[in-house]
Amino acid sequence: MKFVAFERNLQGTGASRRLRNAGKVPGIVYGAGEPRMIELDHNALYFALKKEAFHSSILEMELSGGVQKVLLRDFQMHPWKQQVLHIDFQRVDETTRLHKKVPLHFSGEENSVAVKTDKCLVSHVATEIEVECLATQLPEYIAVDLSGLTKGQSLHATDIKLPEGIKLVRHGSLNPVIVAANPPKTEEEAAPAEAAAAAPAKGGKGGKAAPAKAPAKDAKKK
């Protein structure tokens, strides 16, 4: 994806506020050289941020007549307005090695034995994983084929087949579940829940409230 940025000379809170009022977004690009202050058109950036590829792939930034390869690193949104307040990019080249979260694209679950035969509910517990690779190898997404899922099976992060040159980033010994094929509830499991939902609330509409307990009489004094 390609986008256009412009050099920004003025810094500080006041300058950033004036930029935002003019429909611009202040930002910075760093790495592989001196950091440079930039500004971008707000509306174009806002709609670009809605695209998955803008977050997870190498971007081409036009700046001062040249083109630089960059990666989106961070952005800040207004607490309640649909407004981008600031954005950060990192320059990358063929030697840059990075850690980045990449989205997972699932397919084939409707053809799996778990769904087709055993009527399981497939839960997508995680929709992205963190990987390590060269910037030039960064995939836009990782495809996950679920057609082999069976009843009660859980697919963990280490079960994901990664493209060549891509390594999974693990934090300690954690191996989180990515997808789980949960079997349908049996009649015995479903009955208590249905009974609880059908029973009227105690003392509520459709039932009589328990009578109030009469106060005890005072004991006679001797």
C-alpha positions in Angstrom: 0.0 0.0 0.0 1.2 3.5 -0.8 0.4 6.8 1.0 1.6 10.4 1.0 3.2 12.3 3.9 4.6 15.8 4.1 7.5 17.2 6.2 6.5 19.0 9.4 8.7 21.7 10.7 6.7 23.1 13.6 6.6 21.0 16.8 4.8 21.4 20.2 1.3 21.1 21.5 0.1 24.3 19.9 1.4 23.4 16.5 -0.1 19.9 16.7 -3.5 21.4 17.7 -3.4 23.8 14.7 -2.6 20.9 12.4 -5.5 18.8 13.7 -7.9 21.8 13.3 -6.7 22.0 9.7 -7.6 18.3 9.0 -4.0 17.0 9.3 -2.4 14.4 11.6 1.1 14.9 13.1 3.4 11.9 13.0 7.0 10.7 13.1 9.0 8.2 11.1 12.1 6.7 12.7 14.7 4.0 12.2 17.5 3.6 9.7 18.5 7.3 9.9 17.4 10.5 11.6 13.8 10.7 12.9 11.6 13.0 10.7 8.5 14.8 11.7 5.7 14.3 9.2 2.0 15.2 8.7 -0.7 13.4 6.8 -4.2 14.1 5.5 -6.6 13.0 8.3 -9.4 11.6 6.2 -7.1 9.6 3.9 -5.3 8.2 7.0 -8.5 7.4 8.8 -9.9 5.2 6.0 -6.5 3.6 5.5 -6.4 2.5 9.1 -9.6 0.6 8.5 -7.8 -1.7 6.1 -6.1 -4.8 7.6 -3.1 -4.5 5.2 -2.2 -1.0 6.5 -1.5 -2.6 9.9 0.3 -5.7 8.9 2.3 -5.1 5.8 5.2 -3.1 4.5 4.0 0.3 3.3 5.4 2.7 0.7 5.5 6.3 2.0 6.0 9.1 -0.5 7.9 11.9 1.3 9.8 14.9 -0.2 9.9 13.4 -3.7 11.2 10.0 -2.6 9.6 6.7 -1.6 10.5 5.0 1.7 9.4 1.5 3.0 7.8 1.8 6.4 5.8 -0.1 8.9 3.0 1.2 11.1 4.1 1.1 14.7 1.6 3.0 16.7 -1.3 5.5 16.5 -3.4 7.3 18.9 -7.2 8.0 18.6 -9.3 10.6 20.4 -11.1 9.1 23.4 -14.6 9.6 21.9 -14.2 11.4 18.5 -13.5 9.5 15.3 -10.2 11.4 15.0 -6.6 10.2 14.7 -4.3 12.3 17.0 -0.9 11.0 16.2 0.9 8.2 14.2 4.3 6.6 14.2 6.1 4.7 11.4 9.4 2.8 11.3 11.6 2.7 8.3 12.6 -0.8 7.1 14.8 -2.4 4.5 15.8 -5.9 3.5 18.1 -6.3 6.6 15.5 -5.1 9.2 14.4 -8.0 11.4 11.2 -7.3 13.4 8.5 -8.7 15.7 5.0 -8.0 14.5 1.5 -9.3 15.1 0.0 -10.8 12.0 -3.8 -11.5 11.5 -5.0 -15.1 11.0 -7.5 -15.9 8.1 -9.5 -19.0 8.9 -11.1 -21.3 6.2 -12.5 -24.8 5.8 -14.2 -25.2 9.2 -17.6 -25.8 7.5 -16.1 -28.9 5.8 -14.4 -30.3 8.9 -15.7 -33.5 10.6 -16.2 -31.4 13.8 -18.8 -29.2 12.2 -20.2 -31.3 9.4 -20.7 -34.5 11.3 -20.4 -33.7 15.0 -22.2 -30.3 14.9 -19.4 -28.7 17.0 -19.2 -25.0 17.7 -15.8 -23.7 16.5 -14.5 -20.9 18.7 -11.8 -18.5 17.3 -10.1 -17.8 20.6 -7.3 -15.7 18.9 -7.3 -13.9 15.6 -3.6 -12.9 15.4 -0.2 -14.2 16.4 3.2 -12.5 16.9 5.9 -13.5 14.5 9.6 -12.7 13.9 11.0 -12.3 10.4 12.8 -10.0 8.0 10.7 -7.0 7.0 10.7 -8.2 3.4 9.2 -11.5 4.4 6.4 -10.1 6.6 3.1 -11.6 5.4 -0.1 -9.6 5.2 -1.9 -12.5 6.9 -1.4 -16.2 7.7 -3.9 -18.7 6.3 -5.2 -21.4 8.7 -7.0 -24.4 7.2 -9.5 -25.8 9.7 -10.9 -28.6 7.4 -9.1 -31.2 9.6 -10.7 -30.2 12.9 -12.2 -33.0 14.9 -14.6 -33.1 17.9 -13.0 -31.6 21.0 -9.8 -30.6 19.3 -7.9 -27.5 20.2 -5.5 -25.8 17.8 -2.6 -24.1 19.6 -0.1 -21.4 18.4 2.6 -24.0 17.7 0.2 -25.9 15.5 -0.1 -23.1 13.0 1.8 -23.8 9.8 4.0 -20.7 9.1 5.5 -19.6 5.8 9.2 -20.2 5.3 11.4 -17.8 7.2 8.7 -16.8 9.7 9.1 -17.8 13.3 6.5 -17.8 16.0 7.2 -15.5 19.0 6.5 -17.3 22.3 6.5 -15.6 25.6 8.0 -18.2 28.0 6.3 -21.5 27.9 2.9 -20.1 26.8 1.3 -21.9 23.9 -2.2 -20.2 23.7 -5.2 -21.9 22.1 -6.1 -20.4 18.7 -9.2 -22.4 17.8 -11.3 -24.9 19.8 -14.0 -27.3 18.4 -16.5 -27.5 21.3 -18.9 -30.4 21.2 -22.6 -29.6 21.4 -24.3 -29.8 24.8 -26.0 -33.1 25.6 -29.7 -33.1 26.7 -28.6 -33.8 30.3 -26.3 -30.7 30.3 -29.0 -28.5 28.6 -31.9 -29.5 30.9 -30.8 -27.8 34.1 -30.1 -24.5 32.2 -33.5 -24.7 30.5 -35.3 -25.5 33.8 -33.7 -22.6 35.5 -34.7 -20.2 32.7 -38.3 -21.5 32.7 -38.8 -21.4 36.5 -40.7 -18.2 37.7 -38.8 -16.0 40.0 -39.5 -16.6 43.7 -42.3 -14.2 44.8 -42.5 -12.8 41.2 -45.3 -12.7 38.7 -47.2 -16.0 38.4 -46.4 -17.2 41.9 -47.5 -16.4 45.4 -45.0 -14.7 47.8 -44.4 -16.4 51.1 -46.4 -14.8 53.9 -44.6 -12.6 56.2 -43.7 -14.1 59.6 -45.8 -12.7 62.4 -43.8 -11.0 65.1 -43.4 -13.0 68.3 -45.4 -11.9 71.3 -43.4 -10.5 74.2 -42.9 -13.0 77.0 -44.9 -12.3 80.1 -43.0 -10.8 83.0 -42.9 -12.9 86.1 
